[in-house]
């Protein structure tokens, strides 16, 4: 943790551990949120049962084994994930099994390429505002000083005065596309500096809250001194992260159950809840629901005694972002050695980014070294509803060959494709009624990146934060100490710039 202005959110205080007979807590969902909640609860001595419907842990950052046409046994995942240095709570979880920090490795840059040829990067920039923004303006080919007179200064300065949760009162009623138009940045700057952020939520800016976009910019650029560079997993996610964490949970006495589909949560006979699994059930004193949107809606729909009408309505209104496609290719020849491990793209039809896995991941590097080939992954987010999976695959491949021409003659040893539609949508106006960690029942809590939390966190970090927050709430009910949470500053870093922004808005 390098940022001296990082904010500590104190945990509930209490006993260090449970004494006597500890409560049984069922955690539904083995993704980052569920693992965070289960880990903290088990460390405090709760009797934890973790139920995950997939056969692997990690949720949307999980992975599984697959055999290629050449006989190689490799790991397939749902795609690239960036572990930013601002992810304090996620990294606190990972330190349980990786105290030396070897599971993650840094990439040297976060390059962004527009179809017009404009290219930006963040390597070598200062990490604190305003010097990072000034250096970016100085070096960026997409945003030149002569473009400044055309920018809406009042709207742009508001990015220096982001305050969570106040920003949701100011901007949540506006969609991100309208906000981008209001800023009047040059079009390439729109695409590279802003649309890339919004599409990290797997949604087109027209379907995303402007407040979420402003918070993203605050987290990664203007509100934190950690910078925009990030780390990646040195090994496939299961090997380096989730399998060790699963073993850690087991060592604490938790029961880790994969391939288990929870159907409902009903009143128990001996304890507060009965969590139904197939034809049986688990009696529990408390439940953490850390599922995706469809899983949560299904469980609540089948559990008529849970919550009240308003809360159940909030859950029913949750929606998922549009489909996205991850295509991974094992090629029979290398890509150019200077290609970055990750490249964000804009204006290249459906293509949003390219990863060259063998430039950073051990398993992929070993395969490439053995075969002389390369492992390349393509992402296409927010796919139009009228584009079939076959068409999307073809268009992503075509764009790869245009961006990296050396792949055009490559032969495909094998390929895997993941078409999914299970990431939460954050539409304009959705913040107020989004369910939070707490529910009408003090012993039923929610966790996950779909959950509202009044802190500047997003994506994987929101999942980890809400998981710990859910465990903290339950522990507080039992008088047991929780864990402190950390975030980037909850408002703009520089008081003078905040004051200028507020004064300008009132003119």
C-alpha positions in Angstrom: 0.0 0.0 0.0 1.8 3.1 -1.2 -0.9 5.8 -1.1 -0.6 7.7 2.2 -4.1 9.0 1.8 -5.8 5.6 1.5 -8.8 5.5 3.8 -9.3 3.0 6.6 -12.9 1.9 7.3 -12.7 0.6 10.9 -14.1 -2.9 11.6 -16.5 -3.8 14.3 -14.7 -4.4 17.6 -15.2 -7.3 19.8 -13.8 -10.6 20.9 -10.9 -12.0 18.9 -12.6 -15.3 18.4 -15.9 -17.1 19.0 -16.0 -18.8 22.4 -18.2 -21.8 23.1 -20.2 -23.3 20.2 -19.6 -21.1 17.1 -22.4 -20.3 14.7 -22.8 -22.1 11.4 -22.6 -19.8 8.4 -23.5 -20.9 4.9 -21.8 -18.9 2.2 -23.5 -19.3 -1.2 -21.0 -18.6 -4.0 -17.3 -19.3 -4.2 -16.2 -16.3 -6.2 -14.1 -13.5 -4.8 -17.0 -12.1 -2.6 -17.8 -15.5 -1.2 -14.2 -16.4 -0.6 -13.6 -13.1 1.2 -16.6 -13.6 3.5 -15.9 -17.3 4.2 -12.2 -16.6 4.9 -12.8 -13.9 7.5 -15.6 -15.9 9.2 -13.5 -19.1 9.3 -10.5 -17.2 10.7 -12.7 -15.9 13.6 -13.8 -19.5 14.3 -17.3 -19.7 12.7 -18.3 -23.0 11.2 -18.4 -22.1 7.6 -19.9 -24.1 4.7 -19.0 -22.7 1.3 -21.3 -23.8 -1.5 -20.3 -23.2 -5.1 -22.4 -24.4 -8.1 -19.4 -24.7 -10.4 -16.8 -27.4 -10.0 -14.1 -24.7 -9.4 -13.6 -21.7 -7.1 -13.1 -18.1 -8.3 -16.4 -17.3 -9.9 -15.9 -15.2 -12.9 -12.2 -15.2 -12.3 -12.1 -19.0 -12.1 -10.7 -21.6 -14.4 -10.8 -25.2 -15.5 -8.7 -27.8 -17.2 -9.1 -28.6 -20.9 -7.1 -30.8 -23.4 -6.0 -29.3 -26.7 -5.9 -31.0 -30.0 -2.1 -31.5 -29.7 -2.7 -33.4 -26.4 -1.6 -30.6 -24.1 -3.5 -30.2 -20.8 -4.0 -26.5 -20.2 -6.2 -24.2 -18.1 -9.1 -22.2 -19.7 -10.6 -19.2 -17.9 -13.2 -16.5 -18.7 -10.5 -14.1 -19.7 -7.9 -11.5 -18.7 -8.3 -9.7 -15.3 -6.2 -6.8 -14.1 -5.2 -6.6 -10.5 -4.8 -2.9 -9.9 -2.6 -1.7 -7.0 -5.7 0.1 -5.6 -7.3 -3.3 -4.9 -6.4 -3.2 -1.2 -9.0 -5.6 0.1 -8.6 -8.1 -2.7 -4.8 -8.1 -2.1 -5.4 -8.5 1.6 -7.4 -11.7 0.8 -4.6 -13.0 -1.5 -2.0 -12.3 1.1 -3.5 -15.1 3.2 -2.0 -17.6 0.7 0.7 -15.5 -1.0 2.3 -13.3 1.7 5.4 -12.7 -0.5 3.3 -11.4 -3.4 4.7 -13.8 -6.0 1.3 -14.9 -7.4 1.0 -11.5 -9.3 3.4 -9.9 -11.7 3.4 -6.4 -13.0 2.9 -5.5 -16.7 5.1 -2.6 -17.8 2.4 -0.5 -19.4 -1.4 -0.3 -20.0 -1.4 0.6 -23.7 -4.6 1.8 -25.5 -4.9 1.8 -29.3 -7.5 3.5 -31.4 -8.3 2.4 -34.9 -7.3 5.9 -36.1 -3.7 5.0 -35.1 -3.7 7.0 -31.9 -2.0 5.2 -29.1 -1.7 6.0 -25.4 0.1 4.5 -22.5 0.5 5.1 -18.8 4.1 3.8 -18.2 6.3 6.4 -16.6 3.6 8.8 -15.6 3.6 10.3 -12.1 1.0 8.6 -10.0 -0.6 11.6 -8.2 -2.9 14.3 -9.3 -2.4 16.8 -10.8 1.0 15.7 -12.1 -0.4 12.5 -13.7 -3.0 14.4 -15.6 -0.6 17.1 -16.7 2.0 14.5 -17.8 -0.7 12.6 -19.7 -1.8 15.8 -21.5 1.8 16.5 -22.3 2.5 13.1 -23.8 -0.8 12.0 -25.2 -1.4 12.0 -29.0 -5.1 11.8 -28.4 -5.5 14.9 -26.2 -3.6 17.9 -27.2 -3.3 21.3 -25.5 -5.0 23.0 -28.4 -8.1 20.8 -27.7 -8.6 22.3 -24.3 -10.7 25.3 -25.4 -13.3 22.9 -26.7 -13.7 21.1 -23.5 -16.7 21.9 -21.2 -14.6 23.0 -18.2 -17.4 22.9 -15.7 -18.2 19.3 -16.5 -14.5 18.2 -16.7 -13.6 19.9 -13.4 -16.3 17.8 -11.7 -14.0 14.9 -12.1 -11.6 16.5 -9.6 -14.4 16.8 -7.0 -15.8 13.2 -7.0 -17.0 12.4 -3.6 -18.6 9.0 -2.7 -21.5 8.6 -2.2 -22.4 12.2 -3.1 -21.4 11.7 -6.8 -24.4 9.3 -7.2 -26.8 12.0 -6.1 -25.2 14.3 -8.8 -24.7 12.0 -11.7 -26.5 8.7 -11.3 -29.5 10.0 -13.2 -27.4 10.5 -16.3 -26.0 7.8 -18.6 -22.3 7.7 -19.3 -22.6 8.4 -23.0 -24.5 11.7 -22.3 -21.9 12.6 -19.8 -19.1 12.0 -22.3 -20.9 14.2 -24.8 -21.2 16.9 -22.2 -17.5 16.9 -21.5 -16.7 17.6 -25.2 -13.4 15.8 -25.2 -11.8 15.0 -28.5 -13.3 11.8 -30.0 -10.1 9.7 -29.6 -9.8 10.8 -26.0 -13.4 9.7 -25.4 -12.7 6.3 -26.8 -9.4 5.7 -25.0 -9.6 7.5 -21.7 -13.3 7.0 -20.9 -15.1 4.3 -23.0 -12.4 1.8 -22.1 -13.4 2.4 -18.5 -17.1 2.0 -19.1 -16.6 -1.1 -21.1 -14.8 -2.6 -18.2 -18.3 -3.0 -16.8 -19.2 -4.9 -20.0 -21.7 -2.3 -21.1 -21.9 0.4 -23.7 -21.7 3.9 -22.2 -25.4 4.5 -23.1 -26.4 1.8 -20.7 -24.2 2.7 -17.8 -24.5 5.3 -15.1 -22.4 8.4 -15.4 -21.7 8.3 -11.7 -20.1 4.8 -12.1 -17.9 6.2 -14.9 -16.8 9.2 -12.7 -16.1 6.8 -9.8 -14.0 4.6 -12.1 -12.0 7.6 -13.2 -11.5 8.7 -9.6 -10.4 5.2 -8.5 -7.9 4.6 -11.2 -6.6 8.1 -12.1 -7.6 11.2 -10.2 -8.4 9.9 -6.8 -5.5 7.5 -6.1 -1.7 7.8 -6.2 -1.3 4.1 -7.2 -1.4 4.8 -10.9 -3.0 3.0 -13.8 -0.5 0.2 -14.1 -1.6 -3.2 -12.8 -0.5 -6.7 -12.0 -1.7 -10.0 -13.6 -1.7 -13.6 -12.4 1.6 -15.3 -13.0 -0.2 -18.7 -13.1 -3.7 -19.6 -14.2 -6.1 -18.3 -11.7 -7.0 -21.7 -10.1 -3.4 -22.7 -9.5 -2.0 -19.5 -8.2 -5.0 -18.0 -6.3 -8.1 -20.0 -5.6 -7.0 -23.5 -5.0 -4.5 -22.3 -2.4 -7.3 -20.2 -0.8 -9.6 -23.2 -0.8 -6.9 -25.3 1.0 -6.5 -22.4 3.5 -10.2 -22.5 4.2 -10.2 -26.2 4.7 -7.3 -25.8 7.1 -9.4 -23.5 9.2 -12.2 -26.1 9.4 -14.5 -24.8 6.7 -16.3 -27.2 4.4 -15.7 -26.2 0.8 -18.3 -27.7 -1.5 -18.1 -27.3 -5.3 -20.5 -28.5 -7.8 -23.3 -27.8 -5.4 -26.4 -25.7 -6.5 -28.2 -23.9 -3.7 -31.9 -23.7 -4.5 -33.5 -21.7 -1.6 -33.1 -20.4 1.9 -36.0 -21.1 4.1 -36.8 -20.9 7.9 -34.9 -23.7 9.7 -36.1 -26.1 12.4 -33.1 -26.1 14.7 -31.5 -22.9 13.5 -32.5 -19.7 11.8 -32.2 -20.9 8.2 -32.4 -24.1 6.2 -30.4 -23.8 3.0 -31.8 -26.3 0.5 -29.3 -28.2 -1.8 -30.9 -30.7 -4.1 -33.0 -33.0 -1.9 -31.4 -32.0 1.4 -30.6 -28.9 3.4 -28.1 -27.4 5.8 -29.3 -25.6 8.9 -27.5 -22.3 9.5 -27.4 -19.5 11.9 -26.5 -17.0 9.2 -26.3 -17.0 5.4 -24.1 -15.0 3.0 -25.5 -14.8 -0.6 -22.5 -14.1 -2.8 -23.9 -15.2 -6.2 -24.3 -13.5 -9.6 -27.4 -11.7 -10.5 -29.3 -14.6 -12.0 -28.4 -16.9 -9.1 -29.5 -14.3 -6.5 -32.8 -13.7 -8.2 -33.5 -17.4 -8.5 -32.7 -18.1 -4.8 -34.8 -15.1 -3.6 -37.6 -16.1 -5.9 -37.7 -19.6 -4.4 -37.4 -18.3 -0.8 -40.7 -16.5 -0.1 -40.0 -15.9 3.7 -36.8 -13.9 3.0 -36.8 -10.1 3.4 -39.7 -7.7 2.8 -41.5 -6.7 -0.3 -39.3 -3.6 -1.0 -36.1 -5.6 -0.7 -37.3 -8.5 -2.8 -38.4 -5.9 -5.4 -34.9 -4.5 -5.4 -33.4 -7.9 -6.1 -35.9 -8.6 -8.8 -35.0 -5.4 -10.6 -31.3 -6.3 -10.9 -30.1 -6.8 -14.5 -27.1 -8.2 -16.3 -24.9 -6.4 -18.8 -25.0 -7.5 -22.5 -23.2 -10.6 -23.7 -19.5 -10.6 -24.0 -17.2 -13.1 -25.8 -13.7 -14.3 -24.8 -11.9 -16.1 -27.6 -8.6 -17.8 -26.9 -6.3 -19.2 -29.6 -3.3 -21.4 -29.4 -1.3 -20.5 -32.5 1.4 -22.4 -34.4 3.7 -19.4 -34.6 4.7 -16.5 -32.3 3.5 -13.0 -32.3 6.1 -10.2 -32.5 8.1 -10.3 -29.2 7.4 -6.6 -28.6 3.7 -7.0 -28.4 2.4 -6.1 -24.9 0.9 -8.6 -22.7 -2.3 -6.6 -22.7 -3.6 -4.1 -25.3 -6.8 -2.1 -24.9 -8.5 -1.2 -28.2 -11.2 1.1 -29.4 -12.8 1.6 -32.8 -11.8 -1.9 -34.0 -15.3 -3.2 -34.6 -16.2 -5.7 -31.8 -12.6 -6.0 -30.4 -12.0 -4.4 -27.0 -8.6 -5.9 -26.0 -5.9 -8.4 -26.9 -3.9 -10.4 -24.5 -0.7 -12.4 -25.3 -0.8 -14.8 -22.4 2.6 -16.3 -23.1 4.2 -12.9 -22.5 3.3 -13.1 -18.8 1.6 -16.4 -17.7 3.8 -19.4 -16.9 1.6 -22.1 -18.3 1.1 -20.3 -21.6 4.8 -19.4 -21.8 5.7 -23.1 -21.3 3.3 -24.1 -24.1 4.7 -21.5 -26.5 8.3 -22.4 -25.7 7.6 -26.1 -26.3 5.6 -25.6 -29.6 7.1 -22.3 -31.0 3.6 -20.8 -31.0 1.7 -18.2 -29.0 -1.4 -18.0 -26.8 -3.6 -15.1 -27.7 -6.9 -14.0 -26.2 -9.5 -11.6 -27.6 -12.3 -9.9 -25.7 -15.5 -8.4 -27.2 -17.8 -6.6 -24.7 -21.4 -5.5 -25.0 -22.0 -7.5 -28.2 -25.0 -6.2 -30.3 -28.0 -8.4 -29.9 -28.2 -9.1 -33.6 -24.7 -10.6 -33.8 -24.4 -14.3 -33.5 -21.6 -16.0 -31.6 -20.1 -17.4 -34.9 -20.1 -13.9 -36.4 -18.6 -12.4 -33.3 -15.8 -15.0 -33.3 -15.1 -14.3 -37.0 -15.0 -10.5 -36.5 -12.8 -10.6 -33.5 -10.3 -12.8 -35.4 -10.4 -10.5 -38.4 -9.6 -7.5 -36.1 -6.7 -9.4 -34.5 -5.1 -9.9 -37.9 -5.4 -6.2 -38.6 -4.0 -5.1 -35.3 -1.3 -7.8 -35.2 -0.7 -8.6 -38.9 1.8 -11.4 -38.1 -1.2 -13.5 -36.9 -2.8 -13.5 -40.4 -0.8 -16.6 -41.7 -0.9 -18.3 -38.3 -2.5 -21.8 -38.0 -4.8 -22.4 -35.1 -3.7 -25.4 -33.1 -6.9 -25.1 -31.0 -9.3 -22.6 -29.7 -11.8 -22.0 -26.9 -14.7 -19.5 -26.7 -16.7 -18.3 -23.8 -19.9 -16.4 -24.5 -21.4 -15.1 -21.3 -24.1 -12.7 -20.0 -23.8 -12.7 -16.2 -22.0 -9.5 -15.2 -24.1 -6.9 -13.3 -25.4 -3.9 -15.1 -25.1 -0.4 -13.5 -27.7 1.6 -15.4 -28.5 5.3 -14.9 -30.7 5.8 -12.0 -30.1 2.3 -10.6 -28.0 3.2 -7.5 -30.7 4.3 -5.1 -32.6 1.0 -5.3 -29.6 -1.3 -5.6 -29.6 -3.7 -2.6 -26.7 -3.3 -0.2 -24.8 -5.7 2.0 -27.4 -5.6 4.8 -30.9 -7.0 4.3 -34.1 -6.8 6.4 -32.7 -9.8 8.3 -29.6 -9.1 10.4 -28.3 -12.6 9.8 -28.8 -12.7 6.0 -26.2 -10.6 4.0 -25.3 -10.0 0.4 -21.9 -9.8 -1.2 -20.6 -9.4 -4.7 -19.8 -6.8 -7.4 -23.6 -6.4 -7.9 -24.1 -5.1 -4.4 -24.3 -1.4 -3.5 -21.5 -0.2 -1.2 -20.9 3.5 -0.4 -17.2 3.3 -1.0 -15.0 4.1 -4.1 -14.5 0.5 -5.2 -15.3 -1.4 -8.4 -15.1 -4.8 -10.2 -13.0 -7.4 -8.3 -12.3 -4.9 -5.5 -16.0 -4.3 -5.0 -16.5 -8.1 -4.7 -13.7 -8.5 -2.1 -14.9 -5.4 -0.2 -18.5 -6.5 0.1 -17.4 -10.0 1.0 -15.4 -8.7 4.0 -18.2 -6.2 4.8 -20.8 -8.9 4.9 -18.6 -11.0 7.3 -18.0 -7.8 9.4 -21.7 -7.3 9.8 -22.3 -10.8 10.9 -19.4 -10.8 13.3 -20.6 -7.5 14.8 -24.0 -9.2 15.5 -22.1 -11.8 17.6 -19.7 -9.4 19.3 -16.6 -10.7 17.4 -14.1 -8.4 15.8 -14.1 -8.0 12.1 -11.4 -6.7 9.7 -10.6 -3.1 8.7 -11.4 -2.2 5.1 -9.3 0.1 2.9 -10.2 2.3 -0.1 -8.7 5.0 -2.2 -9.7 8.5 -0.8 -13.5 9.0 -0.8 -13.2 12.4 -2.4 -10.8 14.3 -4.7 -7.2 14.3 -3.4 -6.4 18.0 -3.7 -8.5 20.5 -1.6 -7.6 23.4 -3.8 -8.7 21.6 -7.0 -11.9 20.5 -5.3 -12.6 24.1 -4.3 -12.0 25.4 -7.9 -14.3 22.7 -9.2 -17.1 23.6 -6.8 -16.7 27.3 -7.4 -16.7 26.8 -11.2 -19.9 24.7 -11.0 -21.7 27.6 -9.2 -20.8 30.2 -11.7 
